[in-house]
């Protein structure tokens, strides 16, 4: 839908995403005020297939509520802080402001990570689960994240209850 060769996302493309509702690749936020909370969303996207956060969209109605110029400046700073300081390893995000019916919406693109598993500052690991996120708690799932990133190889896994003969 978006690539560096064009001028970004059109209002029509954004509205099409909104009509599709929240999914494992799209998250709506009316506003963002907490770096820790948005960092956890970024962690979940980075540990999954990546995705986009649309800020200025009501997550209950899909209505474009929009953001003021001051909100856009504040949120962009908060997003950068979250991606750099509240996600371990830090990630690179892309942001864009799209005008929809005289309302300004921030589109945040979070890439799928190459250094999985990503964690928040508390060491919690999240993945996308449909439109929501959930904590990773099992060692097996953690192993899959590591293996999927190329940071753990099958021949390096510890096998419990095995003998060497």
MIDRENVEX-215140 format. One line per 8 residues: number of its first residue (from 1); their letters; for each residue x, y, z of N, C-alpha, C. Coordinates in Angstrom, 3 decimals. Each point is the difference from the previous one (the first is absolute). Last residue first. Layout:
N
NUM = a = X:Y:Z:X:Y:Z:X:Y:Z; ...
end
This chain:
165
165 = xxxxxxxx = 24.905:-40.570:23.808:0.642:-1.315:-0.096:0.882:-0.057:-1.211; -3.059:3.418:3.545:0.954:-0.021:-1.093:0.666:-1.364:-0.016; -5.110:1.814:1.744:1.333:-0.496:0.365:0.868:-0.006:-1.238; -4.655:2.862:1.975:0.654:-0.782:-1.052:1.351:-0.476:0.508; -3.354:3.123:2.099:-0.346:-1.418:0.136:0.556:-0.856:-1.140; -0.145:5.044:-1.275:-0.083:-0.541:1.356:-0.390:-1.476:-0.063; 2.501:3.512:-3.449:-1.004:-1.054:0.041:0.033:-0.628:1.384; 1.574:4.890:-2.489:0.209:-0.937:1.087:-1.143:-1.003:-0.006
157 = xxxxxxxx = 1.924:2.747:-4.393:-1.023:-0.080:1.029:0.377:-1.036:1.047; 2.379:1.124:-4.158:0.470:0.654:1.217:-1.021:-0.081:1.132; -0.687:-1.653:-4.525:1.110:-0.770:0.557:0.576:0.621:1.282; -3.541:2.182:-2.409:-0.466:-1.266:0.567:1.142:-0.773:0.638; 0.376:5.276:-0.144:-0.034:-1.058:-1.009:-0.343:-1.312:0.681; -0.451:5.703:0.693:0.120:-1.292:0.666:-0.158:-1.070:-1.068; -0.317:4.546:-1.167:0.874:0.161:1.167:0.157:-1.282:0.797; -2.843:1.144:-3.973:1.346:-0.445:-0.346:0.972:0.129:1.146
149 = xxxxxxxx = -4.848:0.850:-0.163:0.839:1.166:-0.275:1.393:-0.406:-0.448; -3.276:-3.260:1.267:-0.531:0.737:-1.142:0.845:1.204:-0.371; 1.000:-2.528:3.895:0.326:-0.762:-1.199:-0.456:0.741:-1.252; -1.136:1.851:4.166:1.449:0.040:-0.194:0.396:-0.701:-1.298; -4.496:-0.224:1.269:0.350:1.376:-0.349:1.496:0.116:-0.288; -1.570:-4.118:1.589:-0.431:0.220:-1.381:0.338:1.421:-0.462; 0.824:-1.122:4.506:0.943:-0.692:-0.889:-0.361:0.215:-1.463; -2.987:1.594:3.226:1.212:0.812:0.011:1.053:-0.616:-0.924
141 = xxxxxxxx = -3.874:-2.443:0.759:-0.287:1.133:-0.874:1.210:0.937:-0.081; 0.337:-3.647:2.914:-0.101:-0.480:-1.374:-0.244:1.165:-0.963; 0.005:0.748:4.683:1.353:-0.144:-0.534:-0.034:-0.443:-1.455; -4.097:2.827:2.191:0.546:-1.352:-0.074:1.400:0.000:-0.602; -2.802:3.983:0.588:0.356:-0.557:1.307:0.647:-1.374:-0.092; -1.562:4.944:-2.660:0.586:-1.311:-0.263:0.467:-0.531:1.348; -4.109:3.658:-0.874:1.341:-0.284:0.503:0.428:-1.394:-0.421; -3.478:3.016:-2.953:0.056:-0.804:1.214:1.449:-0.241:0.373
133 = xxxxxxxx = -3.735:3.325:-3.237:1.336:-0.525:0.247:-0.074:-0.868:1.250; -3.884:1.330:-4.031:0.566:0.300:1.308:1.450:-0.457:0.069; -2.925:-0.757:-3.757:0.085:1.450:0.140:0.632:0.416:1.325; 1.264:-4.748:-1.325:-1.127:0.668:-0.642:0.193:1.498:0.130; 3.367:-1.506:2.347:-0.952:-1.107:0.036:-1.302:0.559:-0.554; 5.671:1.400:0.428:-1.365:0.298:-0.413:-0.815:-1.281:0.060; 4.131:0.689:3.350:-0.241:-0.310:-1.406:-1.433:0.408:-0.314; 4.111:1.033:4.131:-1.369:-0.046:-0.515:0.018:-0.430:-1.455
125 = xxxxxxxx = 3.219:0.145:4.865:-0.026:-0.277:-1.428:-1.462:-0.121:-0.415; 2.973:2.439:4.332:-1.154:-0.760:-0.474:0.047:-0.119:-1.515; 3.032:2.494:3.054:0.418:-1.333:-0.426:-1.145:-0.866:-0.485; 0.014:4.737:1.364:-0.169:-0.916:1.133:0.437:-1.413:-0.345; -0.010:3.555:-3.253:0.982:0.317:1.049:-0.090:-0.916:1.212; -1.735:-2.156:-4.485:-0.173:1.358:0.499:1.024:0.221:1.110; 0.900:-3.360:-4.230:-0.573:0.103:1.345:-0.288:1.460:0.311; 1.085:-3.829:-4.397:0.058:1.363:0.519:-0.722:0.018:1.335
117 = xxxxxxxx = 2.483:-4.380:-2.484:-1.218:0.670:0.470:0.288:1.408:0.506; 1.797:-0.659:-4.156:-1.011:-0.520:0.927:0.672:-0.850:1.064; 1.490:3.081:-3.908:0.728:-0.324:1.231:-0.968:-0.493:1.069; -1.305:1.663:-4.304:1.015:-0.980:-0.374:0.780:-0.476:1.225; -5.358:2.145:-0.799:1.363:0.095:0.493:0.913:-1.099:-0.499; -4.326:2.625:-2.280:0.290:-1.259:0.678:1.468:0.044:0.385; -2.136:4.780:-0.423:0.415:-1.152:-0.794:0.062:-1.277:0.836; -3.087:4.568:0.226:0.930:-0.753:0.846:0.399:-1.247:-0.787
109 = xxxxxxxx = -2.416:5.115:-0.905:0.347:-1.306:-0.559:1.069:-0.635:0.873; -4.029:3.981:0.473:1.285:-0.482:0.503:0.230:-1.387:-0.584; -3.170:4.664:-0.896:0.176:-1.405:-0.355:1.404:-0.388:0.456; -3.669:4.160:1.342:1.377:-0.489:-0.099:-0.039:-1.487:-0.331; -3.636:4.180:-1.043:0.199:-1.324:0.602:1.463:-0.385:-0.190; -3.690:4.551:-0.355:1.367:-0.505:-0.157:0.153:-1.306:0.784; -4.376:2.658:-2.518:0.538:-0.524:1.265:1.387:-0.572:-0.273; -3.092:1.692:-3.411:0.469:1.113:0.842:0.475:-0.437:1.381
101 = xxxxxxxx = -1.178:-3.374:-3.220:-1.169:0.847:0.279:0.354:1.121:0.984; 3.944:-2.648:-0.333:-1.231:-0.715:-0.340:-1.171:0.887:0.402; 5.798:-0.001:-0.636:-1.221:0.791:0.189:-1.192:-0.802:-0.504; 4.990:-1.609:2.028:-0.916:-0.059:-1.142:-1.245:0.812:0.345; 5.516:-0.897:1.629:-1.281:0.622:0.335:-0.847:0.056:-1.268; 4.219:-3.367:1.853:-0.515:0.851:-1.064:-1.311:0.594:0.502; 4.722:-3.222:1.625:-1.266:0.682:0.276:-0.346:0.903:-1.176; 3.281:-4.609:1.509:-0.272:1.071:-0.946:-1.325:0.629:0.400
93 = xxxxxxxx = 4.115:-2.907:2.848:-1.380:0.121:-0.467:-0.072:1.095:-1.058; 3.806:-3.418:2.623:-0.177:1.162:-0.869:-1.441:-0.025:-0.506; 2.212:-2.110:4.815:-0.478:-0.240:-1.360:-0.088:1.316:-0.765; 2.799:-2.440:4.628:-0.727:1.107:-0.616:-0.402:-0.333:-1.440; 0.488:-4.056:3.398:0.885:0.947:-0.634:-0.822:1.117:-0.641; -2.213:-0.269:3.152:1.340:-0.602:0.035:0.036:-1.185:-0.924; -3.013:4.787:1.199:0.006:-1.276:-0.707:1.439:-0.492:-0.017; -1.061:4.211:1.846:-0.908:-0.905:0.702:-0.165:-1.338:-0.704
85 = xxxxxxxx = 2.764:3.788:-1.596:0.336:-0.186:1.415:-0.866:-1.010:0.736; -0.341:1.228:-4.850:1.428:0.020:0.331:0.305:-0.431:1.424; -4.529:0.345:-1.736:0.728:-0.939:-0.863:1.476:-0.101:0.377; -2.768:3.170:2.306:-0.450:-1.371:0.273:0.822:-1.008:-0.797; 0.734:4.579:-0.830:0.501:-0.387:1.326:-0.368:-1.444:0.309; -1.796:1.819:-3.896:1.445:-0.180:-0.147:0.623:-0.436:1.318; -4.543:1.110:0.057:0.216:-1.230:-0.768:1.487:-0.298:-0.161; -1.300:4.086:2.024:-0.275:-1.128:0.894:0.252:-1.334:-0.715
77 = xxxxxxxx = 0.297:3.964:-2.539:1.107:-0.073:0.973:-0.163:-1.200:0.919; -3.511:0.837:-2.957:1.184:-0.434:-0.747:1.221:-0.093:0.909; -3.969:1.737:1.853:-0.089:-1.446:-0.217:1.205:-0.509:-0.787; -0.402:4.692:0.744:0.203:-0.719:1.264:0.035:-1.510:-0.225; -1.053:2.771:-3.701:1.388:0.214:0.427:0.308:-0.826:1.252; -4.438:-0.044:-1.506:0.866:-0.687:-0.969:1.459:0.135:0.405; -3.227:2.381:2.495:-0.080:-1.449:0.253:0.963:-0.751:-0.914; -0.472:4.595:-0.767:0.747:-0.242:1.242:-0.005:-1.490:0.363
69 = xxxxxxxx = -2.608:1.393:-3.661:1.414:0.125:-0.333:0.863:-0.305:1.230; -4.696:-2.320:0.182:0.452:1.374:-0.214:1.477:-0.006:-0.384; -3.506:-4.107:-1.073:0.961:0.505:0.978:0.348:1.442:-0.350; -4.265:-4.060:-1.050:1.042:0.944:-0.380:0.837:0.491:1.164; -3.918:-3.210:-0.916:-0.165:1.119:0.928:1.060:1.057:-0.244; -2.433:-4.165:-2.800:1.229:0.797:0.009:-0.246:1.218:0.882; -2.552:-4.879:0.507:-0.106:1.395:-0.423:1.371:0.667:0.058; -1.397:-4.552:1.361:0.709:0.152:-1.264:-0.047:1.417:-0.539
61 = xxxxxxxx = -1.794:-2.057:4.286:-0.900:0.376:-1.092:0.680:0.044:-1.368; 2.323:-1.274:4.117:-1.345:-0.586:0.182:-0.883:0.244:-1.220; 4.518:1.755:0.491:0.050:-1.460:-0.168:-1.346:-0.675:0.223; 1.532:5.005:-1.980:-0.677:-0.590:1.154:-0.081:-1.507:-0.197; 3.806:3.315:-2.055:-1.162:-0.813:-0.389:-0.598:-0.610:1.266; 4.098:2.427:-0.247:-0.981:1.001:-0.398:-1.265:-0.678:-0.501; 4.524:-2.515:-0.488:-0.291:0.843:1.166:-0.839:1.186:-0.455; 1.588:-5.211:-1.596:-0.645:1.209:-0.507:-0.447:0.823:1.197
53 = xxxxxxxx = 3.780:-4.062:-1.158:-0.832:0.592:1.047:-0.540:1.301:-0.573; 2.120:-4.847:-2.262:-0.185:1.445:0.009:-0.920:0.400:1.145; 3.675:-4.435:-1.104:-1.341:0.538:-0.160:-0.016:1.509:0.061; 2.935:-5.299:0.617:0.011:1.441:-0.224:-1.433:0.498:-0.124; 0.905:-4.547:1.043:0.258:0.278:-1.418:0.129:1.487:-0.315; 1.108:-1.801:4.872:-0.934:-0.688:-0.896:0.381:0.349:-1.434; 2.240:1.926:3.700:0.123:-1.436:0.246:-0.918:-0.825:-0.900; -0.137:4.754:-0.170:1.363:-0.414:-0.381:0.198:-1.497:0.180
45 = xxxxxxxx = -4.115:1.969:1.424:0.118:0.017:-1.456:1.371:-0.514:-0.441; -0.693:0.445:4.626:-0.871:-1.050:-0.540:0.091:-0.058:-1.521; 2.289:3.484:2.204:0.630:-1.294:0.299:-0.822:-1.125:-0.632; -1.823:4.298:-0.152:1.107:-0.131:-0.950:0.720:-1.338:0.183; -3.352:1.108:3.074:-0.607:-0.261:-1.309:1.092:-0.215:-1.047; 1.410:1.316:4.218:-0.464:-1.384:0.052:-0.690:-0.392:-1.304; 1.332:4.474:0.577:1.175:-0.860:-0.214:-0.416:-1.467:0.015; -3.168:3.267:1.110:0.182:-0.074:-1.455:1.227:-0.852:-0.325
37 = xxxxxxxx = -0.889:0.666:4.581:-1.120:-0.695:-0.624:0.191:-0.130:-1.515; 3.120:2.550:2.500:0.103:-1.421:0.351:-1.079:-0.800:-0.719; 0.038:4.761:-0.362:1.076:-0.626:-0.783:0.098:-1.499:0.271; -4.329:3.376:0.336:0.840:-0.825:0.847:1.032:-0.750:-0.848; -3.598:2.835:-1.688:0.613:0.830:1.042:1.030:-0.761:0.830; -3.376:0.134:-4.821:1.066:-0.734:0.687:0.641:0.946:0.995; -5.025:-0.728:-2.945:1.082:0.882:0.405:1.039:-0.862:0.693; -3.457:-2.098:-2.311:-0.549:1.342:-0.133:1.061:1.043:0.327
29 = xxxxxxxx = 0.782:-4.945:-2.154:0.135:0.730:1.263:-0.599:1.386:-0.224; 0.312:-5.308:-2.581:-0.485:1.381:0.081:0.269:0.548:1.402; 2.273:-4.087:-3.398:-0.474:0.372:1.335:-0.435:1.458:-0.029; 1.474:-4.511:-3.493:-0.471:1.385:0.128:-0.550:0.222:1.409; 1.634:-4.299:-1.537:0.939:0.910:-0.666:-0.352:1.475:0.160; -2.599:-3.758:1.656:1.337:-0.291:0.517:1.054:0.913:-0.628; -4.762:2.128:0.154:0.414:-1.357:-0.340:1.352:-0.268:0.649; -4.545:3.780:-0.255:1.271:-0.400:0.591:0.265:-1.471:-0.317
21 = xxxxxxxx = -3.111:2.613:-3.520:0.068:-0.197:1.451:1.393:-0.399:0.480; -1.869:1.273:-4.533:0.314:-1.400:0.284:0.100:-0.307:1.484; -0.642:4.453:-1.640:-1.217:-0.783:-0.250:0.216:-1.479:0.298; 3.734:2.906:0.211:-0.915:0.208:1.133:-1.273:-0.825:-0.178; 3.125:0.073:-3.550:0.538:-0.741:1.157:-0.959:0.091:1.187; -1.063:2.588:-3.719:-0.188:-1.414:-0.319:0.524:-0.880:1.144; 0.760:4.621:0.210:-1.403:-0.308:0.282:-0.321:-1.465:-0.299; 4.313:1.554:-1.106:-0.173:-0.021:1.446:-1.442:-0.366:0.356
13 = xxxxxxxx = 0.999:0.597:-4.533:0.644:-1.217:0.511:-0.181:-0.119:1.511; -1.520:3.934:-2.056:-0.839:-1.130:-0.388:0.575:-1.315:0.526; 2.453:3.984:0.556:-1.153:-0.022:0.907:-0.889:-1.197:-0.314; 5.070:-0.629:-1.332:-1.069:0.949:-0.332:-1.108:-0.109:1.049; 5.479:-1.049:0.498:-1.345:-0.547:-0.028:-1.013:1.091:-0.338; 5.097:0.527:-1.752:-0.622:-0.428:1.232:-1.412:-0.492:-0.215; 2.869:1.502:-3.564:-0.065:1.092:0.963:-0.691:-0.393:1.302; 2.940:-3.455:-3.185:-1.130:0.900:-0.201:-0.020:1.056:1.106
5 = xxxxx = 3.375:-3.358:-0.167:0.019:0.637:-1.312:-1.174:0.940:-0.215; 0.817:-2.912:3.890:0.800:1.221:0.035:-0.026:0.755:-1.327; -4.204:-3.030:1.532:1.416:-0.236:-0.240:0.717:1.328:-0.130; -5.052:-2.677:1.458:0.853:1.174:0.061:1.397:-0.422:-0.372; -3.383:-3.213:-0.454:-0.827:1.193:0.000:0.868:1.251:0.000
end
